[in-house]
Amino acid sequence: MLKTLFTVALLVLPSTATVTASTVEPIELKGARTAGALMIGKTDPTAEVSLNGEALMVHPDGHVVFGFDRDASGSQELAITFATGEVVKQSIELQPREYQIDRVEGVPQRTVTPDPQQVARARKEAAAVWKARQTLSHRTDFLQPVIEPAQGRISGVYGSQRIFNGEPRNPHFGLDVAAPTGTPVKVVWPGEVVFADTDLFYSGGTIIVDHGLGISTTYIHLSRVDVEVGDTLEQGQVIGAIGATGRATGPHLDWRVNWRDVRLDPALVLEHF
């Protein structure tokens, strides 16, 4: 597994305190500089950190995490404000990405658009999933090397998108692992279960696990859900089994990595962590 670690060179800006280069330690960041990437850093535990003006949660040991969504591009500003009043800002330049886009014409509309009752159900379920992903705990499970959730053929990748009859559908935000129904699914980091349901309209059997500081992982289309909300998990523990529940055309695991509202690329997590 490829691991990448880079130390950011920081620019010290004037503030109410006297600023010298020697008074500020650089923040170390691990991760890719591109859309869909998870980044993990560590700084002074008393510092305040923000990304593009949005405050980030800083763990008591100084760890901080953030990520970039599928369409993020250009310069991103990371700012660290120390207890002394010193402010450090760093511009992170994201490398562009291209995604697989499939255009399909002549698809019967009834197979593309759910009926109103199904839409209402899906929205209610999506709200529950969104709420579970807002968990902000002090866990630091993500500091352990990540493992793969299941063995099988990669059948779908992050960022890909289908356009049916000229109408763009939502991009795919996971990594699909195709394997026979019943193939074990393991949790990729230790964590706590914050959502578990056997029958969501779109995703079928679904589990969400909190790993700390807003990082969670989602496991979709499961034929079996072996855990409950509140369960504490060890890394590699079997939490369910691959299936074809929900809106799936065949048995596979749709594995997702999230940072709060931001969907991240699981392949980049496997590559860099």
C-alpha positions as CSV (number, residue, x, y, z in Angstrom):
1,M,0.0,0.0,0.0
2,L,1.5,3.3,-1.1
3,K,1.8,5.9,1.8
4,T,2.4,9.5,1.1
5,L,3.5,12.1,3.7
6,F,4.3,15.7,3.0
7,T,5.1,18.6,5.3
8,V,3.5,21.9,4.4
9,A,5.6,25.0,4.2
10,L,3.7,27.7,6.0
11,L,3.3,31.4,5.5
12,V,3.2,33.4,8.8
13,L,1.0,36.4,8.6
14,P,1.2,39.5,10.9
15,S,-1.1,39.5,14.0
16,T,-1.3,41.1,17.4
17,A,1.7,39.0,18.5
18,T,5.3,39.4,17.5
19,V,5.9,36.8,14.7
20,T,9.1,35.0,14.0
21,A,9.6,32.0,11.8
22,S,11.0,30.0,14.6
23,T,7.9,30.3,16.9
24,V,5.6,28.3,14.6
25,E,5.9,24.6,14.0
26,P,4.8,23.4,10.5
27,I,1.7,21.3,10.3
28,E,2.2,17.8,8.8
29,L,-0.4,16.6,6.4
30,K,-1.0,13.2,4.9
31,G,-3.1,12.6,1.9
32,A,-3.5,13.5,-1.8
33,R,-3.9,17.0,-3.2
34,T,-6.9,16.3,-5.4
35,A,-10.7,16.2,-5.4
36,G,-12.1,13.4,-3.3
37,A,-9.1,13.2,-1.0
38,L,-9.0,12.7,2.7
39,M,-6.3,14.6,4.6
40,I,-5.1,14.1,8.1
41,G,-2.9,16.6,9.9
42,K,-1.4,17.4,13.3
43,T,-0.8,20.7,14.9
44,D,-0.6,22.4,18.4
45,P,-3.7,21.1,20.3
46,T,-4.5,24.6,21.5
47,A,-4.6,26.0,17.9
48,E,-7.8,26.8,15.9
49,V,-7.8,25.4,12.4
50,S,-10.1,26.3,9.5
51,L,-10.5,25.3,5.9
52,N,-11.7,27.9,3.5
53,G,-13.1,29.8,6.4
54,E,-14.9,26.8,8.0
55,A,-13.7,25.9,11.5
56,L,-12.4,22.3,11.8
57,M,-12.5,20.1,14.9
58,V,-9.1,19.8,16.6
59,H,-8.6,16.7,18.7
60,P,-7.0,17.1,22.2
61,D,-3.9,15.5,20.8
62,G,-3.7,18.0,17.9
63,H,-5.0,15.8,15.1
64,V,-7.3,17.4,12.5
65,V,-9.0,16.0,9.4
66,F,-10.7,17.3,6.3
67,G,-11.4,16.4,2.8
68,F,-12.3,17.6,-0.7
69,D,-15.5,16.8,-2.6
70,R,-15.7,15.3,-6.1
71,D,-15.8,18.7,-7.8
72,A,-13.3,20.6,-5.7
73,S,-10.6,22.3,-7.7
74,G,-8.1,25.1,-7.5
75,S,-6.6,26.6,-4.4
76,Q,-7.9,25.7,-0.9
77,E,-6.8,27.7,2.1
78,L,-5.9,26.1,5.4
79,A,-5.5,28.5,8.3
80,I,-4.1,27.8,11.8
81,T,-4.5,30.4,14.6
82,F,-2.2,29.7,17.6
83,A,-2.9,30.7,21.2
84,T,-0.2,33.4,20.8
85,G,-2.3,35.1,18.1
86,E,0.0,34.0,15.4
87,V,-1.8,33.0,12.2
88,V,-0.5,30.6,9.7
89,K,-2.1,30.2,6.2
90,Q,-1.3,27.6,3.6
91,S,-2.7,27.3,0.1
92,I,-3.3,23.8,-1.1
93,E,-3.4,23.4,-4.9
94,L,-5.6,20.6,-6.0
95,Q,-4.7,18.5,-9.0
96,P,-7.6,18.2,-11.6
97,R,-9.4,14.9,-12.0
98,E,-11.4,13.3,-14.8
99,Y,-14.3,10.9,-14.2
100,Q,-16.0,8.2,-16.3
101,I,-19.2,9.6,-17.8
102,D,-21.6,7.1,-19.5
103,R,-24.4,8.5,-21.7
104,V,-27.4,6.2,-22.2
105,E,-30.3,7.1,-24.5
106,G,-33.7,5.4,-25.0
107,V,-34.2,4.3,-21.4
108,P,-37.9,4.0,-20.5
109,Q,-38.6,6.9,-18.1
110,R,-40.4,4.7,-15.6
111,T,-37.2,2.8,-15.0
112,V,-35.2,6.1,-14.4
113,T,-37.6,8.1,-12.1
114,P,-39.2,6.5,-9.0
115,D,-42.8,7.3,-8.3
116,P,-43.7,10.0,-5.8
117,Q,-44.2,7.6,-2.9
118,Q,-40.8,6.1,-3.4
119,V,-39.3,9.6,-3.7
120,A,-40.9,10.6,-0.3
121,R,-39.6,7.4,1.3
122,A,-36.1,7.9,-0.1
123,R,-36.0,11.5,1.2
124,K,-37.0,10.5,4.7
125,E,-34.3,7.8,4.7
126,A,-31.7,10.2,3.3
127,A,-32.4,12.6,6.2
128,A,-31.7,9.8,8.7
129,V,-28.5,8.9,6.9
130,W,-27.4,12.6,6.8
131,K,-28.0,12.9,10.5
132,A,-25.9,9.8,11.3
133,R,-23.0,11.3,9.3
134,Q,-22.9,14.5,11.3
135,T,-21.4,12.6,14.3
136,L,-18.4,14.4,15.7
137,S,-16.6,12.2,18.3
138,H,-13.1,12.3,19.6
139,R,-12.3,8.9,18.3
140,T,-9.0,8.6,16.3
141,D,-9.6,5.2,14.7
142,F,-8.6,6.6,11.3
143,L,-4.9,6.8,12.4
144,Q,-4.7,3.0,12.0
145,P,-3.7,1.7,8.5
146,V,-7.0,1.1,6.6
147,I,-7.9,-2.4,5.4
148,E,-10.2,-3.4,2.5
149,P,-13.8,-4.1,3.4
150,A,-14.3,-7.1,1.2
151,Q,-12.6,-9.3,-1.5
152,G,-13.9,-9.2,-5.0
153,R,-13.8,-7.5,-8.4
154,I,-13.9,-3.7,-8.5
155,S,-17.0,-3.0,-10.5
156,G,-17.6,0.7,-9.9
157,V,-15.4,3.7,-9.0
158,Y,-15.8,7.0,-7.3
159,G,-16.9,10.0,-9.3
160,S,-18.3,8.1,-12.3
161,Q,-21.7,9.3,-13.6
162,R,-24.5,8.2,-15.9
163,I,-26.6,10.4,-18.1
164,F,-30.0,8.8,-18.9
165,N,-31.9,10.4,-21.8
166,G,-29.8,13.5,-21.5
167,E,-30.5,13.9,-17.8
168,P,-27.5,13.6,-15.5
169,R,-27.9,11.3,-12.5
170,N,-26.1,11.7,-9.2
171,P,-22.4,10.8,-9.4
172,H,-21.3,7.5,-7.8
173,F,-19.6,8.3,-4.5
174,G,-18.3,4.8,-3.5
175,L,-16.1,2.0,-4.5
176,D,-18.0,-1.1,-5.7
177,V,-16.7,-4.6,-4.9
178,A,-18.6,-7.3,-6.8
179,A,-18.8,-10.7,-5.1
180,P,-21.3,-13.4,-4.5
181,T,-24.2,-12.8,-2.1
182,G,-23.1,-13.7,1.4
183,T,-19.4,-12.7,1.0
184,P,-18.3,-11.2,4.4
185,V,-18.0,-7.4,4.8
186,K,-15.5,-6.1,7.3
187,V,-15.2,-2.7,9.0
188,V,-12.1,-0.9,7.6
189,W,-11.2,0.8,10.9
190,P,-12.3,0.4,14.5
191,G,-15.3,2.5,15.3
192,E,-18.9,2.8,16.6
193,V,-22.0,2.0,14.6
194,V,-24.2,5.1,14.2
195,F,-26.6,3.8,11.6
196,A,-27.9,0.3,10.7
197,D,-30.9,-0.6,8.6
198,T,-31.7,-3.7,6.6
199,D,-34.1,-2.1,4.0
200,L,-33.5,1.4,2.6
201,F,-35.1,2.2,-0.7
202,Y,-31.9,3.0,-2.7
203,S,-29.2,1.3,-0.6
204,G,-30.9,-1.7,0.9
205,G,-29.0,-3.0,3.9
206,T,-26.9,-0.1,5.1
207,I,-24.4,0.4,7.9
208,I,-22.6,3.6,8.9
209,V,-19.6,3.5,11.3
210,D,-18.1,6.6,13.0
211,H,-14.3,6.7,13.2
212,G,-13.9,10.2,14.8
213,L,-13.6,13.9,13.9
214,G,-16.4,13.6,11.3
215,I,-14.9,10.6,9.4
216,S,-17.3,7.7,8.8
217,T,-17.6,4.8,6.5
218,T,-20.7,3.5,4.8
219,Y,-21.5,-0.1,3.6
220,I,-24.4,-0.4,1.2
221,H,-26.6,-3.1,-0.5
222,L,-25.9,-5.6,2.3
223,S,-27.8,-8.9,2.3
224,R,-27.2,-9.2,6.0
225,V,-26.7,-6.6,8.8
226,D,-24.9,-8.1,11.8
227,V,-24.5,-5.0,14.0
228,E,-26.7,-2.5,15.8
229,V,-26.4,1.2,16.5
230,G,-24.1,1.7,19.5
231,D,-22.0,-1.3,18.8
232,T,-18.2,-0.8,19.3
233,L,-16.2,-2.5,16.5
234,E,-12.7,-3.8,16.2
235,Q,-10.9,-3.3,12.9
236,G,-11.6,-6.3,10.6
237,Q,-14.8,-7.3,12.4
238,V,-17.4,-8.8,10.1
239,I,-20.4,-6.4,10.1
240,G,-22.6,-8.0,7.4
241,A,-22.5,-9.6,4.0
242,I,-22.5,-8.5,0.3
243,G,-25.9,-8.5,-1.4
244,A,-28.1,-6.9,-4.0
245,T,-30.6,-5.1,-1.8
246,G,-32.1,-1.7,-2.6
247,R,-31.6,-0.4,-6.1
248,A,-28.8,-2.8,-7.2
249,T,-28.5,-4.8,-10.4
250,G,-26.3,-7.5,-8.9
251,P,-24.6,-8.5,-5.7
252,H,-21.9,-6.1,-4.7
253,L,-20.7,-3.9,-1.8
254,D,-20.8,-0.1,-2.3
255,W,-18.2,1.2,0.2
256,R,-18.0,4.9,1.0
257,V,-15.8,7.1,3.0
258,N,-17.2,10.4,4.4
259,W,-16.0,13.5,6.1
260,R,-19.2,15.0,7.5
261,D,-21.2,16.1,4.4
262,V,-18.3,15.5,2.0
263,R,-18.1,12.2,0.0
264,L,-14.5,11.0,-0.3
265,D,-12.8,8.6,-2.7
266,P,-12.2,5.2,-1.0
267,A,-9.5,4.3,-3.5
268,L,-7.4,7.3,-2.5
269,V,-7.9,6.3,1.2
270,L,-6.6,2.8,0.4
271,E,-3.6,4.3,-1.5
272,H,-2.5,6.9,1.0
273,F,-3.6,5.5,4.4
